[in-house]
Amino acid sequence: MDPAWLGALAGERRAVAVRIAGETRWIAAEEAGRYRDALGVALPTGLADAHLEGGGDPLGDLLRRHARTHVPFSAAEPARRWGLGVPAVEAALRRLAGTDGLLRGAFVATAGSSEWCHPEVLTQPAPAFAGALRRQVEPGAVETLGGFLPAWQGVNSGRRGWSSCSRVVGMLQGAVVPASTLERDVLGSRVRDYQPRLLDELISLGEVVWVGARGAGQR
């Protein structure tokens, strides 16, 4: 944070520096009473009386905001951040679970302990995660697609047998393919030992159904 900006906020009594868990931190002036009552921090003089009100559940208010702005967390994390005992934080989180719908469970497989999370967090992916998802669906180069599709569909892969034929048909389901080229060009290039009996067996077992689409070409 820009020290000059913080200094300007402090000069206007909009932000104050306090000691939390052995460190100097900046908080909004209107949160001063809440931090004092929840964490026992000493406040500077000169604050407006309205900023000294801690509210009915100051620790619960801090935890509520923490839960809304953080991914699933253990009780030890805010306890360590604020210099509190884990049992006191656990008790406050349980109160929030009963009044605010805070969720408790195993959200991260590697956490090793129960975690807490606000329901809104689960419906809104973190920016970094959302960005990673967007990058995964970005359009690629035509050359990349041209190299990927034949390999993905197993063209000249050497696959053999009934199961390979079933897999290929499954990958092509819904695609409009002329009957005159289906077996010779499409299935034949994807199943090395393709024979018409393989497709006949799939049809007789009910695994494959022919569906007419439309005429191919002028005739």
QUINORJO-V919807 format. One line per field, one symbol per residue. ss: DSSP state (a for helix, b for strand, c for the rest). phi: phi as a letter, one per 30 degrees, with the letter a starting at -180 (. if undefined). psi: psi as a letter, one per 40 degrees, with the letter a starting at -180 (. if undefined). A space follows every 10 residues. Layout:
ss=???
phi=???
psi=???
This chain:
ss=ccaaaaaaaa acccbbbbbb ccbbbbbbaa aaaaaaaaac ccccccccaa aacccccaaa aaaaaaaaac ccbcaaaaaa aacccaaaaa aaaaaaaaac ccbbbccccc ccccbbbcaa aaacccaaaa aaaaaacccc caaaaaaaaa aacccccccc aaaaaaaaaa acccccccaa aaaaaaaaaa cccccaaaaa aaaacccccc ccccccccc
phi=.deddddddd ddhcbbcbcb hibdbcbded ceddddddci ddcddjdded dcddidbddd dddddeddcb debcdddddd dcicddedde ddddddddcc iecblcdcdc diadbbaded ddcbededdd ddddddcddc dddddddded dddidhdidb iddddddddd dceiddbedd ceddcddddc bdcebedddd dddddidbbd bdcadcidc
psi=ihdddddddd defeiihihh feihihiide edddddddef ihiiieiidd eeheidgddd dddddddeei ihiidddddd defiiddddd ddddddddde fhihagdhde deiiiiiidd ddehiidddd ddddddeihi iddddddddd ddefhfeeii iddddddddd deheihhhdd eddddcdded hdfhiddddd ddddeedhhh hiciihad.
